[in-house]
Amino acid sequence: MKLSILAYGKAGRGAESELVERYLKRIPWGASVVELGDSAAFPPAPPHSRTVVLDERGRALTSEALAGRLGKWRDEGVREVRFLLGPADGHRADTRDAADLVLALGPATWPHLLARAMLAEQLYRAWSILTGHPYHRE
């Protein structure tokens, strides 16, 4: 099952970008970042995919709960999970309403580049939980 982070803006070559790449390269399922221009719309979801919108109004899940959701989708035959990081002013209501899950990285507001890095780490952690890899410790 492929994991895709769709995000507005360019990450450049900073430490945050390197951290994102480091975690995504560790996920054997395939994981990537697609960067969108400021005026671009999110591409339509492909068949057999799920969409997760990252938004401060979403549910904060434990790492185990996120892994459980991804594992359930994987077992149902979902081919791709798309994680949408919105523009600076946040997601539109219709984007949130269409999502399979609206996820918060906690109650704080995070810069987009740090949110990418935190999400990439959580995706790697979820993979490690589902596969029994020793990275995650309870």
Protein Blocks (a to p, Z undefined) as FASTA:
>chain_A
ZZddddedjebjafklmmmmmmmmmpmnopadddddfkbccddddehiacddddfklccd
dfklmmmmmmmmmmnopabdcdddddfkopafklmmmpmbdcdebjbdcdfklmmmmmmm
mmmmmmmmmnopakbcZZ
